[in-house]
Amino acid sequence: MEKYFKMSYLIDIYSSLLTDKQLKVLEYYYNDDISLSEIASMLNISRQGVYDTLKRAEKIISEYDDKLNLLEKYERNIELIDKLEGLCEDKESLSLIKEIRENL
Amino acid sequence: MEKYFKMSYLIDIYSSLLTDKQLKVLEYYYNDDISLSEIASMLNISRQGVYDTLKRAEKIISEYDDKLNLLEKYERNIELIDKLEGLCEDKESLSLIKEIRENL
């Protein structure tokens, strides 16, 4: 999993523990690939302000995930689900697997 | 899922966000089914102290889970995994399913 993909998962999981501003900055930067300067002008704050908010939000997320280990769990389960999918052929099993994957 | 089983799952997931004392009280009470008075005497604190610690720890866990929804996700995935298990017969699939279940 590459860095941006991991960060998208982490943002998704931990969004409710962030302020609206922290979440917005993270989403613009990681999900929408918008530069710090552009985000600054969109939110009408300084580039340094955007950078500080980004770093603070990343720190909050990484501290929670160091404790809860949800990314590691997720990656392991995706790996297992991929293997399982390769073994199943019937429509019903594949549809259950799809649902589990989306709910991980 | 009944209340004690749910609480065991929640304690397991969120243990790292609690103090040692909060975790110990929760585990004694929910996992080991020890009474408040007995816990008080084991930890050498008052029964009221045990009660307050228990309520505080439950509140922390429930506030986090209101935000992160991990119990709801877990229950849904267990339901899906149970159905999937009923459809699979080969040893390899069943062993992967077992591992996913343990890692949820």
Backbone of each chain as ProteinMPNN parsed JSONL, in Angstrom:
{"seq_chain_A": "MEKYFKMSYLIDIYSSLLTDKQLKVLEYYYNDDISLSEIASMLNISRQGVYDTLKRAEKIISEYDDKLNLLEKYERNIELIDKLEGLCEDKESLSLIKEIRENL", "coords_chain_A": {"N_chain_A": [[0.836, -1.204, 0.0], [0.597, 2.153, -0.885], [1.785, 5.377, 0.331], [-0.185, 7.517, 0.086], [-2.541, 6.149, -0.304], [-2.731, 4.695, 2.045], [-2.989, 6.843, 3.816], [-5.448, 7.867, 3.02], [-7.153, 5.835, 3.868], [-6.719, 6.007, 6.647], [-7.639, 8.62, 7.141], [-10.315, 8.305, 6.561], [-11.138, 6.441, 8.52], [-10.509, 7.772, 10.984], [-11.718, 10.261, 10.86], [-13.796, 11.338, 12.431], [-12.575, 12.064, 14.757], [-11.306, 14.383, 14.371], [-11.093, 18.007, 13.909], [-13.334, 20.038, 11.909], [-11.862, 21.713, 10.241], [-9.267, 20.545, 10.264], [-9.874, 18.104, 9.068], [-10.758, 18.913, 6.539], [-8.445, 20.093, 5.44], [-6.716, 17.84, 5.373], [-8.151, 16.155, 3.611], [-8.254, 17.698, 1.225], [-5.523, 17.794, 0.687], [-4.531, 15.08, 0.692], [-6.525, 13.411, -0.512], [-7.525, 14.882, -2.669], [-5.32, 15.884, -3.821], [-4.355, 18.569, -3.76], [-2.315, 21.477, -3.669], [-0.408, 22.942, -0.901], [-0.349, 25.763, -1.029], [-2.502, 26.331, -2.702], [-4.605, 25.293, -1.134], [-4.4, 27.025, 1.019], [-5.242, 29.397, -0.164], [-7.845, 28.717, -0.858], [-9.016, 28.299, 1.656], [-8.613, 30.648, 2.807], [-6.475, 31.153, 4.586], [-3.071, 31.363, 5.899], [-0.24, 29.902, 4.118], [1.514, 28.698, 5.854], [-0.198, 28.287, 7.992], [-1.888, 26.331, 6.921], [-0.031, 24.276, 6.596], [0.716, 23.803, 9.286], [-1.736, 22.946, 10.353], [-2.131, 20.637, 8.862], [0.066, 19.035, 9.689], [-0.503, 18.789, 12.405], [-2.926, 17.409, 12.331], [-2.136, 15.036, 11.085], [-0.499, 14.077, 13.072], [-2.283, 13.592, 15.183], [-3.875, 11.555, 14.076], [-1.888, 9.62, 13.641], [-1.04, 9.074, 16.202], [-3.353, 7.973, 17.364], [-3.604, 5.713, 15.738], [-1.279, 4.327, 16.315], [-1.959, 3.368, 18.755], [-4.407, 1.981, 18.38], [-4.06, 0.4, 16.159], [-5.463, 0.039, 13.692], [-4.974, 0.315, 10.96], [-3.033, -1.616, 10.373], [-4.431, -3.978, 10.988], [-6.45, -3.768, 9.062], [-4.976, -3.926, 6.66], [-3.992, -6.527, 6.857], [-6.391, -7.984, 6.854], [-7.395, -7.346, 4.312], [-5.543, -8.614, 2.725], [-6.056, -11.306, 3.406], [-8.718, -11.52, 2.565], [-8.405, -11.119, -0.156], [-7.036, -13.471, -0.882], [-8.999, -15.344, -0.214], [-11.01, -14.64, -1.971], [-9.892, -15.463, -4.345], [-10.262, -18.162, -4.142], [-12.945, -18.63, -4.228], [-15.885, -19.226, -6.175], [-18.615, -19.119, -6.611], [-21.48, -16.992, -7.047], [-22.85, -16.002, -4.768], [-21.033, -16.232, -2.595], [-19.003, -14.553, -3.539], [-20.305, -12.114, -3.556], [-20.78, -11.734, -0.84], [-18.141, -11.54, 0.031], [-17.362, -9.204, -1.244], [-18.945, -7.382, 0.146], [-17.919, -7.616, 2.753], [-15.321, -6.701, 2.342], [-15.823, -4.002, 1.701], [-16.74, -3.151, 4.11], [-14.66, -3.278, 5.88]], "CA_chain_A": [[0.0, 0.0, 0.0], [1.466, 3.331, -0.864], [1.515, 6.346, 1.397], [-1.429, 8.268, -0.066], [-3.645, 5.222, -0.128], [-2.804, 4.459, 3.495], [-3.497, 8.043, 4.472], [-6.89, 7.947, 2.738], [-7.83, 4.919, 4.787], [-6.637, 6.568, 8.002], [-8.536, 9.784, 7.203], [-11.662, 7.764, 6.573], [-11.388, 5.822, 9.824], [-10.385, 8.658, 12.142], [-12.26, 11.588, 10.561], [-14.667, 11.841, 13.49], [-11.771, 12.549, 15.886], [-10.642, 15.618, 13.93], [-11.957, 19.172, 13.72], [-13.741, 20.219, 10.503], [-10.751, 22.329, 9.502], [-8.217, 19.525, 10.096], [-10.35, 17.109, 8.104], [-10.802, 19.543, 5.219], [-7.066, 20.217, 4.955], [-6.225, 16.488, 5.042], [-8.832, 15.651, 2.415], [-7.756, 18.449, 0.065], [-4.128, 17.465, 0.419], [-4.283, 13.663, 0.379], [-7.501, 12.789, -1.419], [-7.745, 15.665, -3.9], [-4.001, 16.237, -4.351], [-4.264, 20.031, -3.919], [-1.083, 21.952, -3.006], [-0.593, 23.739, 0.319], [-0.656, 27.156, -1.385], [-3.889, 26.375, -3.191], [-5.504, 25.103, 0.025], [-4.345, 28.285, 1.766], [-6.083, 30.423, -0.79], [-9.236, 28.259, -0.769], [-9.538, 28.438, 3.027], [-8.308, 32.001, 3.235], [-5.504, 31.196, 5.684], [-1.706, 31.386, 5.356], [0.307, 28.595, 3.743], [2.058, 28.135, 7.097], [-1.359, 27.816, 8.763], [-2.313, 25.055, 6.325], [1.002, 23.294, 6.924], [0.609, 23.463, 10.71], [-2.973, 22.163, 10.534], [-1.877, 19.32, 8.272], [0.978, 18.278, 10.551], [-1.215, 18.509, 13.657], [-3.927, 16.366, 12.038], [-1.395, 13.781, 10.851], [0.006, 13.608, 14.371], [-3.426, 13.039, 15.929], [-4.215, 10.276, 13.45], [-0.869, 8.596, 13.812], [-1.029, 8.675, 17.615], [-4.468, 7.035, 17.584], [-3.384, 4.425, 15.087], [-0.241, 3.599, 17.06], [-2.627, 2.68, 19.871], [-5.514, 1.096, 17.979], [-3.577, -0.535, 15.11], [-6.525, -0.306, 12.741], [-4.435, 0.194, 9.6], [-2.375, -2.931, 10.272], [-5.528, -4.948, 10.951], [-7.109, -3.609, 7.775], [-4.101, -4.456, 5.616], [-3.969, -7.992, 7.002], [-7.679, -8.528, 6.426], [-7.495, -7.203, 2.86], [-4.698, -9.691, 2.197], [-6.787, -12.578, 3.586], [-9.915, -11.461, 1.729], [-7.939, -11.315, -1.54], [-6.777, -14.905, -1.043], [-10.281, -16.04, -0.155], [-11.72, -14.331, -3.215], [-9.288, -16.306, -5.38], [-10.701, -19.559, -3.982], [-14.404, -18.744, -4.35], [-16.382, -19.045, -7.542], [-20.062, -18.88, -6.702], [-21.911, -15.596, -6.971], [-23.247, -15.613, -3.414], [-19.812, -16.027, -1.802], [-18.293, -13.364, -4.035], [-21.028, -10.921, -3.142], [-20.496, -11.557, 0.602], [-16.752, -11.085, 0.139], [-17.362, -7.785, -1.649], [-19.522, -6.589, 1.229], [-16.97, -7.607, 3.874], [-14.225, -5.809, 1.95], [-16.267, -2.604, 1.807], [-17.048, -2.85, 5.518], [-13.458, -3.428, 6.728]], "C_chain_A": [[0.871, 1.254, 0.0], [0.915, 4.417, 0.071], [0.142, 7.05, 1.287], [-2.657, 7.39, 0.147], [-3.854, 4.913, 1.361], [-3.441, 5.657, 4.193], [-4.996, 8.203, 4.208], [-7.678, 7.032, 3.662], [-7.866, 5.498, 6.203], [-7.567, 7.773, 8.173], [-9.987, 9.304, 7.33], [-12.039, 7.218, 7.96], [-11.474, 6.849, 10.96], [-11.0, 10.044, 11.954], [-13.048, 12.186, 11.724], [-13.88, 12.342, 14.703], [-11.048, 13.858, 15.556], [-11.625, 16.792, 13.909], [-12.304, 19.269, 12.228], [-12.579, 20.76, 9.66], [-9.631, 21.316, 9.246], [-8.615, 18.529, 9.007], [-10.316, 17.67, 6.684], [-9.391, 19.628, 4.622], [-6.504, 18.848, 4.537], [-6.841, 15.972, 3.75], [-8.362, 16.373, 1.158], [-6.361, 17.954, -0.317], [-3.958, 16.017, -0.04], [-5.27, 13.066, -0.63], [-7.609, 13.542, -2.74], [-6.445, 16.178, -4.504], [-3.859, 17.742, -4.655], [-3.048, 20.533, -3.125], [-1.406, 22.811, -1.773], [-0.996, 25.184, -0.008], [-2.085, 27.297, -1.888], [-4.894, 26.225, -2.044], [-5.578, 26.393, 0.839], [-5.278, 29.313, 1.149], [-7.569, 30.008, -0.75], [-9.84, 28.519, 0.618], [-9.279, 29.825, 3.609], [-7.473, 32.042, 4.519], [-4.098, 31.16, 5.061], [-1.25, 29.964, 4.986], [0.876, 27.908, 4.982], [0.937, 27.573, 7.975], [-1.855, 26.478, 8.241], [-1.33, 23.954, 6.708], [0.889, 22.846, 8.382], [-0.622, 22.597, 10.983], [-2.787, 20.734, 10.009], [-1.023, 18.454, 9.196], [0.301, 17.879, 11.862], [-2.214, 17.356, 13.451], [-3.249, 15.017, 11.8], [-0.918, 13.185, 12.174], [-1.12, 12.962, 15.193], [-3.758, 11.641, 15.396], [-3.151, 9.219, 13.748], [-0.772, 8.164, 15.272], [-2.176, 7.7, 17.929], [-4.165, 5.681, 16.947], [-2.236, 3.634, 15.705], [-0.887, 2.801, 18.188], [-3.629, 1.641, 19.387], [-5.144, 0.114, 16.865], [-4.597, -0.889, 14.047], [-6.005, -0.446, 11.311], [-3.804, -1.185, 9.393], [-3.415, -4.056, 10.156], [-6.192, -4.959, 9.583], [-6.27, -4.239, 6.665], [-4.055, -5.983, 5.66], [-5.278, -8.601, 6.501], [-7.888, -8.419, 4.916], [-6.705, -8.328, 2.171], [-5.434, -11.048, 2.262], [-8.003, -12.638, 2.669], [-9.547, -11.676, 0.256], [-7.706, -12.798, -1.814], [-8.084, -15.684, -1.119], [-11.06, -15.844, -1.453], [-11.206, -15.218, -4.355], [-9.763, -17.753, -5.317], [-12.195, -19.736, -4.254], [-14.852, -18.515, -5.787], [-17.861, -18.681, -7.593], [-20.412, -17.418, -6.387], [-22.206, -15.127, -5.541], [-22.022, -15.344, -2.528], [-19.1, -14.751, -2.232], [-18.985, -12.075, -3.61], [-20.838, -10.658, -1.637], [-19.08, -11.01, 0.801], [-16.644, -9.599, -0.207], [-17.867, -6.902, -0.491], [-18.575, -6.497, 2.439], [-15.833, -6.632, 3.568], [-14.614, -4.331, 2.121], [-16.478, -2.172, 3.26], [-15.823, -2.934, 6.439], [-12.966, -2.067, 7.23]], "O_chain_A": [[1.784, 1.378, 0.815], [-0.229, 4.376, 0.522], [-0.589, 7.158, 2.271], [-3.668, 7.825, 0.698], [-4.978, 4.875, 1.86], [-4.315, 5.506, 5.046], [-5.733, 8.635, 5.095], [-8.735, 7.404, 4.173], [-8.901, 5.483, 6.868], [-8.205, 7.931, 9.215], [-10.77, 9.844, 8.112], [-13.113, 7.504, 8.489], [-12.385, 6.803, 11.786], [-10.819, 10.914, 12.805], [-12.981, 13.389, 11.975], [-14.455, 12.978, 15.587], [-10.275, 14.371, 16.365], [-12.839, 16.592, 13.894], [-11.644, 18.654, 11.39], [-12.35, 20.326, 8.532], [-9.107, 21.24, 8.135], [-7.812, 18.163, 8.148], [-9.898, 16.991, 5.746], [-9.171, 19.284, 3.461], [-5.893, 18.72, 3.477], [-6.146, 15.42, 2.897], [-8.099, 15.736, 0.138], [-6.065, 17.726, -1.49], [-3.308, 15.761, -1.054], [-4.872, 12.296, -1.505], [-7.764, 12.934, -3.8], [-6.447, 16.82, -5.554], [-3.307, 18.123, -5.687], [-2.791, 20.053, -2.021], [-2.512, 23.33, -1.625], [-1.868, 25.757, 0.646], [-2.788, 28.25, -1.551], [-5.9, 26.932, -1.989], [-6.647, 26.806, 1.288], [-6.01, 30.01, 1.852], [-8.445, 30.863, -0.621], [-11.002, 28.903, 0.745], [-9.667, 30.132, 4.736], [-7.724, 32.847, 5.415], [-3.95, 30.953, 3.856], [-1.794, 28.971, 5.47], [0.742, 26.696, 5.147], [1.091, 26.532, 8.613], [-2.202, 25.591, 9.021], [-1.725, 22.852, 7.091], [0.959, 21.653, 8.676], [-0.557, 21.636, 11.749], [-3.224, 19.764, 10.628], [-1.345, 17.293, 9.453], [0.503, 16.774, 12.366], [-2.327, 16.457, 14.284], [-3.733, 13.983, 12.259], [-0.93, 11.97, 12.372], [-0.926, 11.919, 15.817], [-3.9, 10.683, 16.155], [-3.471, 8.074, 14.066], [-0.454, 7.008, 15.552], [-1.993, 6.729, 18.663], [-4.432, 4.633, 17.536], [-2.22, 2.406, 15.629], [-0.434, 1.711, 18.536], [-3.689, 0.537, 19.929], [-5.833, -0.884, 16.656], [-4.596, -2.014, 13.547], [-6.536, -1.24, 10.534], [-4.017, -1.832, 8.368], [-3.284, -4.96, 9.331], [-6.463, -6.019, 9.017], [-6.784, -4.989, 5.835], [-4.077, -6.644, 4.622], [-5.269, -9.617, 5.806], [-8.491, -9.304, 4.308], [-7.146, -8.904, 1.177], [-5.43, -11.82, 1.304], [-8.288, -13.675, 2.07], [-10.281, -12.329, -0.486], [-8.124, -13.319, -2.848], [-8.257, -16.561, -1.965], [-11.687, -16.773, -1.962], [-11.972, -15.662, -5.21], [-9.683, -18.484, -6.304], [-12.661, -20.853, -4.484], [-14.268, -17.713, -6.516], [-18.305, -18.007, -8.523], [-19.754, -16.735, -5.601], [-21.86, -14.01, -5.155], [-21.981, -14.352, -1.801], [-18.651, -13.967, -1.397], [-18.331, -11.069, -3.339], [-20.747, -9.507, -1.211], [-18.853, -10.132, 1.633], [-15.93, -8.842, 0.452], [-17.307, -5.847, -0.193], [-18.447, -5.443, 3.062], [-15.433, -5.841, 4.422], [-13.83, -3.525, 2.621], [-16.403, -0.988, 3.59], [-15.935, -2.69, 7.64], [-11.972, -1.999, 7.953]]}, "seq_chain_B": "MEKYFKMSYLIDIYSSLLTDKQLKVLEYYYNDDISLSEIASMLNISRQGVYDTLKRAEKIISEYDDKLNLLEKYERNIELIDKLEGLCEDKESLSLIKEIRENL", "coords_chain_B": {"N_chain_B": [[-25.913, -10.116, 20.129], [-24.923, -10.188, 23.471], [-24.859, -7.935, 26.344], [-22.451, -8.225, 27.995], [-20.717, -9.589, 26.334], [-20.442, -7.813, 24.211], [-19.224, -5.722, 25.619], [-16.807, -6.918, 26.275], [-15.605, -7.099, 23.774], [-15.376, -4.364, 23.169], [-13.668, -3.518, 25.239], [-11.376, -4.906, 24.557], [-10.709, -3.771, 22.045], [-10.398, -0.987, 22.666], [-8.584, -0.84, 24.751], [-6.014, 0.287, 24.83], [-6.444, 2.969, 25.06], [-7.064, 3.513, 27.594], [-6.331, 4.033, 31.136], [-4.077, 2.03, 33.162], [-5.349, 1.308, 35.522], [-8.079, 1.791, 34.991], [-8.479, -0.101, 32.967], [-7.934, -2.494, 34.303], [-10.015, -2.569, 36.219], [-12.278, -2.687, 34.524], [-11.796, -5.148, 33.202], [-11.765, -7.007, 35.338], [-14.401, -6.699, 36.167], [-16.111, -7.075, 33.869], [-14.96, -9.168, 32.283], [-14.083, -11.105, 34.085], [-16.089, -11.297, 35.849], [-16.211, -10.309, 38.504], [-17.285, -8.947, 41.615], [-18.059, -5.476, 42.516], [-17.343, -4.898, 45.19], [-15.525, -6.923, 45.768], [-13.526, -6.318, 43.881], [-12.76, -3.854, 44.872], [-11.552, -4.618, 47.261], [-9.465, -6.167, 46.271], [-7.953, -4.261, 44.881], [-7.415, -2.537, 46.799], [-8.884, -0.138, 47.182], [-11.734, 2.101, 47.683], [-15.169, 0.897, 47.468], [-16.782, 2.725, 46.201], [-14.844, 4.116, 44.783], [-14.044, 2.172, 42.945], [-16.431, 1.888, 41.534], [-16.694, 4.5, 40.435], [-14.421, 4.583, 38.804], [-15.02, 2.527, 37.028], [-17.357, 3.536, 35.761], [-16.327, 5.842, 34.578], [-14.458, 4.75, 32.8], [-16.143, 3.243, 31.145], [-17.539, 5.329, 29.992], [-15.544, 6.673, 28.527], [-14.875, 4.69, 26.641], [-17.363, 4.375, 25.394], [-17.776, 6.879, 24.295], [-15.68, 7.029, 22.419], [-16.433, 4.905, 20.778], [-18.883, 5.756, 19.814], [-18.008, 7.605, 17.999], [-16.185, 6.209, 16.323], [-17.435, 3.87, 15.601], [-16.754, 1.104, 15.736], [-17.719, -1.226, 16.94], [-20.207, -1.696, 15.738], [-19.447, -2.09, 13.052], [-17.915, -4.402, 13.432], [-19.843, -6.251, 14.34], [-21.474, -6.432, 12.074], [-19.638, -7.469, 10.228], [-19.066, -9.947, 11.38], [-21.498, -11.201, 11.092], [-21.641, -11.376, 8.267], [-19.386, -12.959, 7.759], [-20.142, -15.303, 9.057], [-22.23, -16.153, 7.391], [-20.806, -16.554, 5.029], [-19.093, -18.586, 5.796], [-20.877, -20.666, 6.002], [-21.262, -21.25, 3.36], [-18.89, -22.189, 2.382], [-16.736, -24.989, 1.817], [-14.252, -26.138, 1.473], [-11.062, -26.849, 2.976], [-9.006, -24.877, 2.903], [-10.308, -22.394, 2.384], [-11.937, -22.295, 4.675], [-10.021, -22.094, 6.656], [-8.885, -19.602, 6.078], [-11.126, -17.995, 6.536], [-11.457, -18.392, 9.272], [-9.167, -17.11, 10.201], [-9.625, -14.455, 9.372], [-11.894, -13.88, 10.907], [-10.784, -13.952, 13.499], [-9.163, -11.775, 13.351], [-10.781, -9.575, 13.151]], "CA_chain_B": [[-24.789, -10.057, 21.075], [-25.391, -9.645, 24.746], [-24.097, -6.789, 26.851], [-21.114, -8.541, 28.473], [-19.914, -9.962, 25.177], [-20.142, -6.543, 23.535], [-18.267, -4.962, 26.408], [-15.502, -7.579, 26.132], [-15.045, -6.667, 22.493], [-15.004, -2.949, 23.288], [-12.492, -3.435, 26.113], [-10.265, -5.413, 23.763], [-10.377, -2.78, 21.02], [-10.019, 0.335, 23.165], [-7.772, -0.959, 25.97], [-4.831, 1.15, 24.791], [-6.819, 4.362, 25.329], [-7.423, 3.601, 29.017], [-5.23, 3.881, 32.098], [-3.95, 0.655, 33.668], [-6.362, 1.083, 36.566], [-9.393, 1.683, 34.32], [-8.517, -1.37, 32.244], [-8.003, -3.575, 35.285], [-11.369, -2.6, 36.784], [-13.191, -3.181, 33.482], [-11.556, -6.575, 32.963], [-12.26, -7.759, 36.492], [-15.859, -6.628, 36.247], [-16.804, -7.634, 32.702], [-14.435, -10.443, 31.774], [-13.91, -12.109, 35.143], [-17.333, -11.326, 36.621], [-15.926, -10.082, 39.931], [-18.156, -7.869, 42.102], [-17.402, -4.214, 42.852], [-16.737, -4.976, 46.529], [-14.318, -7.762, 45.684], [-12.489, -5.561, 43.166], [-12.298, -2.844, 45.819], [-10.61, -5.194, 48.224], [-8.272, -6.598, 45.531], [-7.13, -3.111, 44.476], [-7.229, -1.718, 47.992], [-9.565, 1.166, 47.081], [-13.116, 1.992, 48.161], [-16.139, 0.4, 46.497], [-17.186, 3.899, 45.414], [-13.732, 4.385, 43.868], [-14.141, 1.191, 41.86], [-17.618, 2.255, 40.752], [-16.386, 5.712, 39.666], [-13.447, 4.214, 37.76], [-15.76, 1.729, 36.044], [-18.253, 4.421, 34.99], [-15.472, 6.73, 33.787], [-13.878, 3.949, 31.709], [-17.247, 2.934, 30.216], [-17.862, 6.569, 29.276], [-14.479, 6.898, 27.533], [-15.054, 3.696, 25.571], [-18.587, 4.588, 24.618], [-17.591, 8.092, 23.487], [-14.868, 6.685, 21.241], [-17.146, 4.048, 19.824], [-19.898, 6.57, 19.126], [-17.339, 8.27, 16.881], [-15.481, 5.309, 15.386], [-18.375, 2.807, 15.181], [-16.069, -0.165, 15.49], [-18.551, -2.362, 17.353], [-21.225, -1.914, 14.696], [-18.709, -2.687, 11.942], [-17.53, -5.753, 13.834], [-21.043, -7.098, 14.364], [-21.887, -6.647, 10.68], [-18.694, -8.375, 9.578], [-19.232, -11.293, 11.938], [-22.708, -11.717, 10.439], [-21.285, -11.718, 6.888], [-18.422, -14.071, 7.823], [-20.926, -16.497, 9.407], [-22.927, -16.587, 6.167], [-19.794, -17.033, 4.09], [-18.609, -19.868, 6.311], [-21.901, -21.655, 5.676], [-21.203, -21.559, 1.92], [-17.59, -22.754, 2.014], [-16.521, -26.355, 2.305], [-12.855, -26.583, 1.425], [-10.241, -26.569, 4.16], [-8.231, -23.632, 2.761], [-11.225, -21.266, 2.598], [-12.375, -22.262, 6.078], [-8.914, -21.623, 7.483], [-8.804, -18.143, 5.863], [-12.278, -17.394, 7.227], [-11.14, -18.427, 10.705], [-8.172, -16.077, 10.471], [-10.283, -13.14, 9.244], [-12.749, -13.71, 12.092], [-9.948, -13.642, 14.67], [-8.498, -10.486, 13.142], [-11.76, -8.476, 12.977]], "C_chain_B": [[-25.247, -9.502, 22.416], [-24.372, -8.681, 25.351], [-22.645, -7.123, 27.254], [-20.173, -8.893, 27.326], [-19.491, -8.713, 24.399], [-19.062, -5.791, 24.29], [-16.878, -5.6, 26.324], [-14.824, -7.171, 24.833], [-14.545, -5.22, 22.594], [-13.749, -2.758, 24.155], [-11.245, -3.846, 25.322], [-9.779, -4.355, 22.768], [-9.769, -1.505, 21.608], [-9.086, 0.312, 24.38], [-6.605, 0.037, 26.0], [-5.16, 2.621, 25.044], [-7.188, 4.573, 26.8], [-6.185, 3.565, 29.899], [-5.198, 2.42, 32.567], [-5.059, 0.337, 34.671], [-7.75, 0.923, 35.95], [-9.532, 0.317, 33.647], [-8.68, -2.544, 33.202], [-9.419, -3.706, 35.855], [-12.371, -3.158, 35.763], [-13.038, -4.678, 33.277], [-12.061, -7.437, 34.114], [-13.79, -7.843, 36.447], [-16.535, -7.362, 35.084], [-16.271, -8.993, 32.256], [-14.389, -11.521, 32.854], [-15.107, -12.169, 36.089], [-17.122, -11.203, 38.129], [-16.749, -8.872, 40.408], [-17.356, -6.614, 42.457], [-16.688, -4.281, 44.206], [-15.467, -5.823, 46.512], [-13.174, -7.021, 44.983], [-11.883, -4.51, 44.092], [-11.256, -3.429, 46.765], [-9.341, -5.685, 47.521], [-7.336, -5.423, 45.221], [-6.854, -2.16, 45.642], [-7.73, -0.279, 47.804], [-11.017, 0.992, 47.523], [-14.025, 1.447, 47.055], [-16.609, 1.545, 45.598], [-16.11, 4.26, 44.387], [-13.758, 3.446, 42.674], [-15.295, 1.567, 40.934], [-17.329, 3.466, 39.857], [-15.422, 5.406, 38.511], [-14.142, 3.45, 36.633], [-16.612, 2.624, 35.151], [-17.448, 5.351, 34.069], [-14.917, 5.972, 32.562], [-14.948, 3.597, 30.672], [-17.575, 4.153, 29.36], [-16.82, 6.848, 28.181], [-14.678, 5.966, 26.338], [-16.279, 4.02, 24.739], [-18.489, 5.87, 23.777], [-16.73, 7.817, 22.247], [-15.672, 5.853, 20.255], [-18.315, 4.755, 19.149], [-19.288, 7.236, 17.895], [-16.799, 7.278, 15.856], [-16.344, 4.145, 14.89], [-17.761, 1.437, 14.961], [-16.9, -1.381, 15.903], [-19.577, -2.713, 16.279], [-20.61, -2.596, 13.462], [-18.393, -4.154, 12.228], [-18.73, -6.696, 13.778], [-21.509, -7.425, 12.946], [-20.942, -7.629, 9.978], [-18.78, -9.797, 10.094], [-20.441, -11.969, 11.282], [-22.389, -12.197, 9.004], [-20.342, -12.928, 6.843], [-19.146, -15.385, 8.168], [-21.629, -17.053, 8.171], [-21.94, -17.216, 5.194], [-19.28, -18.411, 4.514], [-19.584, -20.995, 5.968], [-21.861, -22.082, 4.209], [-19.914, -22.275, 1.533], [-17.422, -24.153, 2.578], [-15.052, -26.744, 2.358], [-12.039, -26.042, 2.596], [-9.538, -25.213, 4.087], [-9.119, -22.397, 3.004], [-11.613, -21.163, 4.069], [-11.256, -21.753, 6.992], [-8.705, -20.103, 7.303], [-9.932, -17.425, 6.602], [-12.024, -17.326, 8.736], [-10.174, -17.279, 11.06], [-8.775, -14.668, 10.373], [-11.126, -12.873, 10.494], [-11.922, -13.296, 13.307], [-9.316, -12.254, 14.575], [-9.47, -9.306, 13.025], [-11.724, -7.528, 14.187]], "O_chain_B": [[-25.891, -8.454, 22.472], [-23.212, -8.617, 24.942], [-21.721, -6.393, 26.898], [-18.993, -8.544, 27.342], [-18.339, -8.579, 23.987], [-18.108, -5.286, 23.699], [-15.875, -4.886, 26.304], [-13.618, -6.928, 24.799], [-13.438, -4.901, 22.16], [-12.884, -1.94, 23.841], [-10.198, -3.206, 25.414], [-8.582, -4.086, 22.67], [-8.757, -1.005, 21.117], [-8.83, 1.36, 24.973], [-6.253, 0.562, 27.056], [-4.253, 3.433, 25.224], [-7.576, 5.671, 27.201], [-5.119, 3.123, 29.47], [-6.164, 1.676, 32.392], [-5.628, -0.755, 34.667], [-8.507, 0.032, 36.336], [-10.571, -0.334, 33.747], [-9.456, -3.466, 32.951], [-9.956, -4.809, 35.96], [-13.207, -3.997, 36.099], [-14.031, -5.4, 33.188], [-12.703, -8.466, 33.898], [-14.383, -8.901, 36.657], [-17.431, -8.178, 35.3], [-17.049, -9.874, 31.89], [-14.624, -12.698, 32.58], [-15.141, -12.983, 37.012], [-17.762, -11.895, 38.921], [-16.887, -7.89, 39.68], [-16.145, -6.673, 42.669], [-15.571, -3.785, 44.352], [-14.47, -5.489, 47.152], [-12.022, -7.077, 45.413], [-10.671, -4.296, 44.106], [-10.221, -2.819, 47.032], [-8.257, -5.63, 48.102], [-6.113, -5.55, 45.283], [-6.173, -1.144, 45.505], [-7.072, 0.674, 48.22], [-11.478, -0.133, 47.715], [-13.7, 1.524, 45.87], [-16.809, 1.366, 44.397], [-16.422, 4.659, 43.265], [-13.526, 3.86, 41.537], [-15.154, 1.565, 39.711], [-17.671, 3.467, 38.674], [-15.586, 5.903, 37.397], [-13.892, 3.687, 35.451], [-16.593, 2.487, 33.928], [-17.842, 5.609, 32.931], [-14.912, 6.49, 31.445], [-14.694, 3.647, 29.469], [-17.853, 4.035, 28.166], [-17.169, 7.21, 27.057], [-14.652, 6.394, 25.185], [-16.235, 3.947, 23.511], [-19.049, 5.942, 22.683], [-17.022, 8.316, 21.16], [-15.602, 6.068, 19.045], [-18.698, 4.397, 18.035], [-19.958, 7.412, 16.877], [-16.943, 7.489, 14.651], [-16.024, 3.514, 13.883], [-18.206, 0.69, 14.09], [-16.799, -2.443, 15.288], [-19.783, -3.884, 15.959], [-21.172, -3.542, 12.91], [-18.58, -5.025, 11.378], [-18.642, -7.797, 13.236], [-21.892, -8.558, 12.657], [-21.381, -8.505, 9.233], [-18.591, -10.749, 9.337], [-20.405, -13.158, 10.963], [-22.813, -13.276, 8.59], [-20.487, -13.806, 5.993], [-18.807, -16.444, 7.64], [-21.627, -18.261, 7.931], [-22.202, -18.269, 4.613], [-19.062, -19.287, 3.677], [-19.178, -22.122, 5.683], [-22.365, -23.148, 3.856], [-19.846, -22.899, 0.474], [-17.9, -24.463, 3.669], [-14.647, -27.571, 3.175], [-12.286, -24.956, 3.12], [-9.476, -24.485, 5.078], [-8.737, -21.479, 3.729], [-11.618, -20.073, 4.64], [-11.516, -21.066, 7.98], [-8.386, -19.404, 8.265], [-9.718, -16.379, 7.216], [-12.336, -16.328, 9.386], [-10.34, -16.585, 12.063], [-8.47, -13.798, 11.189], [-11.079, -11.784, 11.067], [-12.312, -12.399, 14.055], [-8.979, -11.641, 15.588], [-9.043, -8.169, 12.824], [-12.47, -6.55, 14.228]]}, "name": "protein", "num_of_chains": 2, "seq": "MEKYFKMSYLIDIYSSLLTDKQLKVLEYYYNDDISLSEIASMLNISRQGVYDTLKRAEKIISEYDDKLNLLEKYERNIELIDKLEGLCEDKESLSLIKEIRENLMEKYFKMSYLIDIYSSLLTDKQLKVLEYYYNDDISLSEIASMLNISRQGVYDTLKRAEKIISEYDDKLNLLEKYERNIELIDKLEGLCEDKESLSLIKEIRENL"}
